[in-house]
Amino acid sequence: MVLVPSLINPPNVLDLTEQRSLLRFLLREGHDAYLVDWGAPDAAKDRESDLAGHIEALLLPLLATLDRPPLLVGYCLGGTLSIGAAARLQALGRPAAGVATIAAPWDFAEYDETFRGKLAETWAQAKPGCESLGLVPMEVFQTGFWALDPERTIAKYANFGEVEEGTPAYHGFIALEDWANEGAPLTLSAGRDLAEGCYGTNITGTGRWTIQGTVVDPGKLDCPTLAIASTSDRIVPAATTPPSRERIDLTLGHVGMMIGGRAEASLWRGLSDWLSRCGG
């Protein structure tokens, strides 16, 4: 059984369209795969739910309903959370069957210092409003990612103006932009964890992230682990990737590795083969 968590945006980038869907590919390959939907947080009820809280209150109860140990596959921050869930499951005596991360950040000290500084400034400006809302709109972190390459961001919209209306490329671009810009907000505490704990002080990479007293250390997981990264990923640089027993390095962009024309041959197939070896 394969569970695929994601977080910052709705997880449908893993099932964007019928033709561009990691989830549907895994199902066609015979894997018992499920996509985790975290839902939309409630500002009053969920504001104090941090990253560890998402695992403890939402993901672990879901995993407890399964009839066999899960294989966890997480994209981006979902991969970071998958490692946390696996560490907690191991501490509880019911280890996962394996953990695969895709473009998942772990050692945040490996991010460009200028980028981390800009993100800190953005968070400092947004924090009072987020505290008032009880939520962190996804635009707070999107602003930081856009700053990585503003010219490229402008160019992609300019190029879209040249795409023929009604074509697969036209609809594919719209589907991708809808995903990228319509994400549910983070809870206040999860956003604070990400901005101050991860990007700010690297709690994951320095071994200070804990869940109910369990230190989260991917190097100490007893189950099979796989990390998939891309040397051309600017949003999650390959150097930030968590340690793992197996690794696949690609030369595709952060989103392109998931849904681009080479995604199936470069990423989906390798992941499927690894899941099969793990019994998924």
Helices and strands as residue ranges (DSSP letters): E 2-4, G 11-15, H 22-28, E 33-35, H 43-46, H 51-54, I 55-59, H 60-64, E 71-75, H 77-91, E 98-102, G 108-110, H 113-133, E 135-136, H 139-146, H 150-160, H 168-181, E 186-187, H 188-192, I 193-200, E 210-211, E 214-215, G 218-220, E 225-230, G 238-240, E 246-250, H 256-259, H 263-263, I 264-268, H 269-277
